[in-house]
Amino acid sequence: MKYMLAITTAFLLLLPATPPVFAQGAGSEWDNLNQEAVKLHRTGKYDRAVVVARKALAVAEKNVGPNHPDVAVSLNNLGFLYKTQGKYTQAKPLYKRALAIDEKALGPNHPSVAKGLNNLAELYYTQGQYAQAEPLYKRALAIYEKALGPNHPDVAQSLNSLGLLYHTQGKYAQAEPLYKRSLAIKEKALGPDHPSVAGSLNNLAALYYIQGQYTQAKPLYNRALAINEKALGPDHPEVATSLNNLAELYHTQGQYAQAEPLYKRALAIDEKALGPNHPDVAGDLNNLAALYYTKGQYAQAEPLYKRSLAIRKKALGPDHPDVAVSLNNLAELYRVQGQYTPAEPLYKRSLAILEKALGPNHPSVAKDLNNLAVLYKTQGQYVQAEPLYKRALAIVEKALGPNHPNVAASLENLAALYRATKRDKEAEALEQRAVRIRAIKR
C-alpha cells in the first residue's frame, strides 16, 4: 500500500531563507554536502549519509557559528538520519538543540520553530511516546495559525499531523474533526480539485477504513481518485496510488474480483509513467502479489514477489531496506506453504540487511527477528526460536519504551513459546504484563 498519511517532511535543507542578518548562509560546500546526504539517504546508504551530514554540520558551525539557523538545519538533517536508523537517543538531542537555536535566533513563534517542534514530536510519536508528542504538535499548530493565519496550507498539514497522532492512538473521534478541518482548509485555499485535497480525502478515508466503516471510506477514496485523474491525467503515478488505496479497501472486504483490476491498472500506470524497473512498480507488484497470497494463489504470487525483489535490488542496491521487505515477503510465502528450507535463508538475509542499514537495535530488526523465530517455532525448533524472541523483545523495550504496544506483542510471542515448552508459570507472567500494557490509555 502507498498511503499518503504524512506527518512531516524529511530533510529540512530547503527551509525558507533566514532573516537578513543571516543572509550569507553556510556556503556552497554546505549546500553540496546536504544534497549528497539526501541522495545517500534515498538510496538507503544511511551510514555514509550520516558521515556526510556530520561534515555538513561541522562546515555550518565553522562558517556561521554554532547558533545560526543553518546549523539548526544540519542538526535536523542529522537527527532525521539517526531516527531513520532507529537511533532515537542520538536523534533527540540534535532535534532539541536545533529547536533551541531557531527559538533564540528567529523567535518562539517563527514557522521554522514549528517545523522543529514537528520533528521532535514525530520522534516521540515513532517511539510511542504519545503524551510527549501531543503538546509539541499542538504548539506547532498554534504557531502556524498565528504566523500564517488559520486557513494556510501549513496549518492544514499541522492539523493532519495531530490527527494522525490521535488516529494511531485509536482516538478516532478526536482525529476525525482535525482531518475534516485540514480537508476544508485545503479545499478553500487550493480549490476542491487540487491533488493535495485528494491526499486529505485519502487520510479521512483511511480513518474510516481502519474503523471498518467501509461505506464512508469508499466515496472518499473514489473522489480522491477522480481528483487525481482530472488534475493529473489518468496515467499519473498519483492516480496509481489512489487505485491502490481503493483496491486495498476491496481486498480487505474480500471483494477480490474488484480489487484485482485496480491493482493491475495501478501497476500498468506506474510501468508506463516510471518505467518497468522503478521502485514504485516494485510496490505495485508486491500489492498484487499480496492479493494472490491472500487468495491462496501462491503460484501467481511468487513470480510477482520475485520480480518486485529483482527491481528493488537493481534500483536501490542489494542492501536497501526495501529489498529486505521483499525478501521477507517471499520468505513468508514459502513458510505458509511449508517450504521451510528456502524460507530460512531469505529471512536471514532480510535480517542481515536491516541490521546493516538500520543498526542492530532498530524496531524493524525486531520484526525480522520475530519472523525468523516464528519459522523455527513452526518447525518445533524452540531452542533456535527462543533467543530470537528474547532479542526482539529487548530491542522494542529499549527503542520504544517498556509500555509500547509492540512490547506487548513481543511478550505474547515469547509467552506462546513458553506455553509450547510447558513453562506455564513463566508464560503467565509475560501474559499478565502484556495485558497491563494493552490496558494503558494512550
C-alpha positions in Angstrom: 0.0 0.0 0.0 1.1 3.5 -0.7 -0.9 5.5 1.7 -0.5 9.3 1.8 -0.7 9.6 5.6 2.1 12.0 6.4 3.5 13.6 9.5 6.3 16.0 8.5 8.8 16.4 5.7 12.0 14.6 5.9 15.2 16.6 5.3 14.9 20.3 6.1 17.7 21.7 3.9 15.1 23.6 1.8 13.9 25.8 4.6 12.9 29.3 3.7 15.7 31.9 3.8 16.5 33.3 7.2 16.4 37.0 8.1 18.9 39.4 6.5 21.3 39.1 9.4 21.9 35.5 8.3 21.7 36.1 4.6 25.3 35.0 3.8 24.5 31.4 4.9 26.8 28.5 5.5 28.1 28.4 1.9 28.1 26.3 -1.2 30.1 23.5 0.3 27.4 23.1 2.9 24.7 23.1 0.3 26.5 20.4 -1.7 27.0 18.2 1.3 23.3 18.5 2.2 22.4 17.4 -1.3 24.8 14.5 -1.1 23.4 13.4 2.2 19.8 13.5 0.8 20.9 11.4 -2.2 22.6 8.8 0.0 19.6 8.6 2.3 17.3 8.0 -0.7 19.5 5.1 -1.8 19.5 3.6 1.7 23.2 4.3 2.3 22.4 5.6 5.8 25.9 5.2 7.4 27.5 7.2 4.6 24.7 9.7 4.7 25.4 10.2 8.5 29.1 10.8 7.7 28.3 13.5 5.1 25.6 15.1 7.3 28.1 15.3 10.2 30.6 17.0 7.9 27.8 19.5 6.7 27.1 20.3 10.4 30.8 20.9 11.0 31.0 23.2 8.0 28.0 25.2 9.1 29.3 25.6 12.6 32.7 26.8 11.2 31.2 29.2 8.6 28.3 30.8 10.5 28.9 29.9 14.2 27.1 27.4 16.5 23.9 29.3 16.8 22.9 30.1 13.2 19.7 28.7 11.7 21.7 26.9 9.1 23.3 24.9 11.9 19.7 24.0 13.0 19.1 22.7 9.5 22.1 20.5 9.7 21.1 19.3 13.2 17.7 18.4 11.9 19.1 16.5 9.0 21.5 14.5 11.1 18.7 13.9 13.7 16.5 12.6 10.9 19.1 10.2 9.7 19.6 8.8 13.2 15.8 8.5 13.6 15.7 6.6 10.3 18.3 4.2 11.7 16.3 3.8 15.0 19.0 5.6 17.0 16.4 7.7 18.8 18.6 8.6 21.8 21.1 10.1 19.4 18.5 11.9 17.4 16.7 13.6 20.3 19.5 15.9 21.5 20.1 17.1 17.9 16.4 17.9 17.4 16.3 19.7 20.8 19.4 21.7 20.0 18.1 22.7 16.6 14.8 23.8 18.2 16.7 25.9 20.8 18.7 27.6 18.1 15.7 28.5 16.0 13.8 29.7 19.0 16.6 32.0 20.0 17.6 33.2 16.5 14.1 33.5 15.0 11.8 33.9 18.0 9.5 31.4 19.6 6.7 31.9 17.1 8.6 31.5 13.8 7.4 28.9 11.3 10.8 27.2 11.4 10.3 26.7 15.1 7.1 24.9 14.3 9.0 22.7 11.9 11.4 21.8 14.7 8.6 21.1 17.1 7.1 18.7 14.5 10.4 16.9 14.1 10.7 16.3 17.8 7.1 15.4 18.0 7.5 12.8 15.3 10.4 11.3 17.1 8.2 10.8 20.2 5.4 9.5 18.0 7.7 6.9 16.5 8.7 5.8 20.0 5.1 5.5 21.0 5.6 8.4 23.5 2.3 10.0 22.5 1.9 12.1 25.7 5.2 13.8 24.9 4.3 14.3 21.2 0.9 15.8 21.6 1.8 19.1 23.2 4.6 19.7 20.6 2.2 19.1 17.8 -0.3 21.4 19.4 2.3 24.2 19.9 3.4 23.8 16.3 -0.2 24.1 15.2 -0.7 27.3 17.3 2.5 28.9 15.8 1.3 28.2 12.3 -2.1 29.6 13.0 -0.7 32.7 14.5 2.1 33.3 12.0 0.3 32.2 8.8 -3.4 32.5 9.6 -6.0 29.8 10.4 -6.5 28.9 6.7 -3.0 28.4 5.5 -2.0 25.1 3.9 0.8 24.6 6.5 -2.0 24.8 9.2 -3.8 22.0 7.3 -0.6 19.9 7.4 -0.2 20.5 11.1 -3.8 19.5 11.7 -3.1 16.3 9.8 -0.1 15.5 12.0 -2.1 15.9 15.1 -5.0 14.0 13.5 -2.6 11.1 12.7 -1.4 11.0 16.3 -5.0 10.6 17.5 -5.7 8.2 14.6 -2.8 6.0 15.8 -3.9 6.1 19.4 -7.3 4.9 18.4 -8.8 8.3 19.3 -10.9 8.3 16.2 -13.4 10.8 17.4 -10.6 13.3 18.0 -8.8 12.6 14.8 -11.9 13.0 12.6 -12.6 16.7 13.1 -8.9 17.5 12.6 -8.8 15.6 9.3 -12.0 17.3 8.3 -10.7 20.8 9.1 -7.5 20.1 7.3 -9.5 19.0 4.3 -11.7 22.1 4.4 -8.7 24.4 4.6 -7.2 22.8 1.5 -10.4 22.9 -0.4 -10.7 26.6 0.3 -7.1 27.6 -0.2 -6.3 25.3 -3.1 -9.7 24.6 -4.6 -11.8 21.4 -4.4 -9.9 19.6 -7.2 -6.4 20.1 -6.1 -4.2 17.0 -5.7 -3.4 18.0 -2.1 -7.2 17.8 -1.4 -7.0 14.2 -2.7 -4.4 13.5 -0.1 -6.6 14.8 2.7 -9.5 12.8 1.4 -7.3 9.7 1.5 -6.4 10.4 5.1 -10.0 10.7 6.2 -10.9 7.6 4.2 -8.1 5.7 5.9 -9.6 6.7 9.3 -12.9 5.3 8.3 -11.2 2.3 6.7 -9.4 1.3 9.9 -12.7 1.5 11.9 -14.3 -0.8 9.4 -16.6 2.0 8.1 -16.1 1.0 4.5 -19.2 2.7 3.2 -17.8 6.0 4.4 -14.3 5.3 3.2 -15.3 4.2 -0.3 -16.7 7.5 -1.7 -13.7 9.4 -0.3 -11.3 7.1 -2.0 -13.3 7.4 -5.2 -13.3 11.2 -5.0 -9.6 11.2 -4.4 -9.2 9.0 -7.4 -11.4 11.3 -9.5 -9.5 14.4 -8.5 -6.1 12.9 -9.3 -7.4 11.6 -12.7 -8.8 15.1 -13.6 -6.0 17.2 -12.2 -3.1 15.0 -13.2 -4.4 12.8 -16.0 -5.4 9.1 -16.0 -1.9 7.9 -16.3 -0.2 9.8 -13.4 1.5 7.9 -10.6 -0.7 9.6 -8.0 -3.6 8.0 -9.8 -1.9 4.7 -9.3 -1.7 5.5 -5.6 -5.4 6.2 -5.4 -6.1 3.0 -7.3 -4.0 1.0 -4.8 -5.9 2.5 -1.9 -9.3 1.7 -3.3 -8.0 -1.8 -4.3 -6.9 -2.3 -0.7 -10.4 -1.5 0.5 -11.9 -4.1 -1.8 -9.1 -6.5 -0.8 -9.9 -6.1 2.9 -13.6 -6.7 2.2 -12.9 -9.9 0.4 -14.0 -8.3 -2.9 -11.1 -9.8 -4.7 -12.6 -9.5 -8.2 -13.0 -5.7 -7.7 -9.5 -5.3 -6.2 -7.6 -7.2 -8.9 -8.2 -4.9 -11.9 -7.4 -1.8 -9.8 -4.1 -3.3 -8.6 -3.4 -4.2 -12.2 -4.2 -0.8 -13.6 -2.0 0.9 -10.9 0.8 -1.4 -12.0 0.3 -0.6 -15.7 0.3 3.2 -14.9 3.5 3.1 -13.0 5.2 0.9 -15.5 4.3 3.3 -18.3 5.0 6.5 -16.4 8.0 5.4 -14.4 9.5 2.5 -16.4 9.4 -1.2 -15.6 12.2 -1.1 -13.1 11.1 1.8 -10.9 10.8 1.1 -7.1 7.1 2.2 -7.2 6.5 -0.6 -9.7 8.0 -3.0 -7.2 5.5 -1.8 -4.7 2.6 -2.3 -7.1 3.9 -5.9 -7.8 4.0 -6.5 -4.1 0.4 -5.3 -3.7 -0.9 -7.6 -6.4 1.2 -10.5 -5.1 -0.3 -9.9 -1.6 -3.8 -10.3 -3.1 -2.9 -13.6 -4.7 -1.3 -14.6 -1.4 -4.5 -13.9 0.4 -6.5 -15.9 -2.1 -4.0 -18.8 -1.7 -2.9 -18.4 -5.3 0.7 -18.9 -4.3 1.9 -19.8 -7.8 0.7 -16.4 -9.1 2.1 -14.6 -6.1 5.6 -16.0 -6.3 6.8 -14.5 -9.7 5.4 -11.1 -8.7 7.2 -11.2 -5.4 10.4 -12.3 -7.2 10.1 -9.5 -9.8 9.5 -7.0 -7.1 12.6 -8.2 -5.3 14.7 -8.0 -8.5 13.6 -4.5 -9.3 14.4 -3.3 -5.8 17.8 -4.9 -5.8 18.7 -3.3 -9.2 17.2 0.1 -8.5 18.1 0.5 -4.8 21.0 -1.8 -4.3 21.2 -5.2 -2.6 21.4 -3.8 0.9 18.4 -1.4 0.8 15.7 -1.9 3.5 13.0 -2.2 0.8 15.0 -5.2 -0.5 14.7 -6.7 3.0 10.9 -6.2 2.8 10.7 -8.1 -0.5 12.9 -10.9 0.9 10.7 -11.2 3.9 7.5 -11.3 1.8 8.9 -14.1 -0.4 10.1 -16.0 2.7 6.6 -15.7 4.2 5.1 -17.1 1.0 7.4 -20.1 1.3 6.8 -20.6 5.0 3.0 -20.8 4.7 3.5 -23.5 2.0 5.7 -25.4 4.4 8.7 -24.7 2.3 10.9 -24.0 5.3 14.3 -24.7 3.6 14.0 -21.9 1.0 12.3 -19.6 3.5 15.1 -19.6 6.1 17.9 -18.0 4.1 15.6 -15.3 2.9 14.5 -14.4 6.4 18.2 -14.4 7.5 19.3 -12.2 4.6 16.5 -9.8 5.2 17.5 -9.6 8.8 21.2 -9.0 7.9 20.3 -6.2 5.5 18.2 -4.4 8.2 20.9 -4.8 10.8 23.4 -3.3 8.5 21.2 -0.5 7.1 19.4 0.5 10.3 21.6 -0.8 13.1 21.1 -3.9 15.3 18.6 -2.2 17.7 16.1 -0.8 15.2 12.4 -1.8 15.7 12.3 -3.2 12.1 15.1 -5.6 13.1 12.9 -6.8 15.9 10.2 -7.6 13.4 12.5 -9.7 11.3 13.8 -11.5 14.4 10.3 -12.3 15.2 9.5 -13.7 11.7 12.6 -15.9 11.8 11.6 -17.1 15.3 8.1 -18.0 14.0 9.7 -20.1 11.3 11.7 -22.0 13.9 8.7 -22.3 16.3 6.5 -23.6 13.5 9.0 -26.4 13.0 9.3 -27.1 16.7 12.8 -25.7 16.8 12.2 -23.9 20.1 15.9 -23.7 21.1 16.6 -21.6 18.0 13.4 -19.5 18.3 13.7 -18.5 21.9 16.8 -16.3 21.8 15.3 -14.5 18.7 12.1 -13.8 20.5 14.1 -12.5 23.5 16.3 -10.3 21.5 13.3 -8.9 19.6 11.7 -8.1 23.0 14.8 -6.4 24.3 15.1 -4.2 21.1 11.5 -2.9 21.3 11.7 -2.3 25.0 14.8 -0.2 24.5 13.8 1.6 21.4 10.1 2.2 22.1 9.9 2.1 25.9 8.6 -0.7 28.2 4.9 0.1 27.7 4.7 0.3 23.9 2.1 -1.9 22.3 4.8 -3.6 20.3 6.4 -4.7 23.6 3.1 -6.4 24.5 3.2 -8.3 21.1 6.7 -9.5 21.8 5.8 -10.6 25.3 2.8 -12.5 23.9 5.1 -14.2 21.3 7.6 -15.3 23.9 4.8 -16.4 26.2 3.4 -18.6 23.4 6.8 -20.3 23.1 6.9 -20.9 26.9 3.4 -22.4 26.7 4.6 -24.7 23.9 7.5 -25.8 26.0 5.4 -26.4 29.2 6.7 -23.4 31.1 3.3 -22.1 32.0 4.4 -20.1 35.1 6.9 -18.1 33.0 4.3 -17.7 30.3 1.7 -16.4 32.6 4.0 -13.7 34.0 4.6 -12.4 30.5 0.9 -12.6 29.5 -0.1 -10.6 32.6 2.5 -7.9 31.7 1.2 -7.8 28.2 -2.4 -7.3 29.5 -1.3 -4.4 31.7 0.5 -2.7 28.7 -2.6 -3.1 26.5 -4.8 -1.7 29.2 -2.9 1.6 29.2 -4.9 4.5 27.8 -2.9 6.2 25.1 
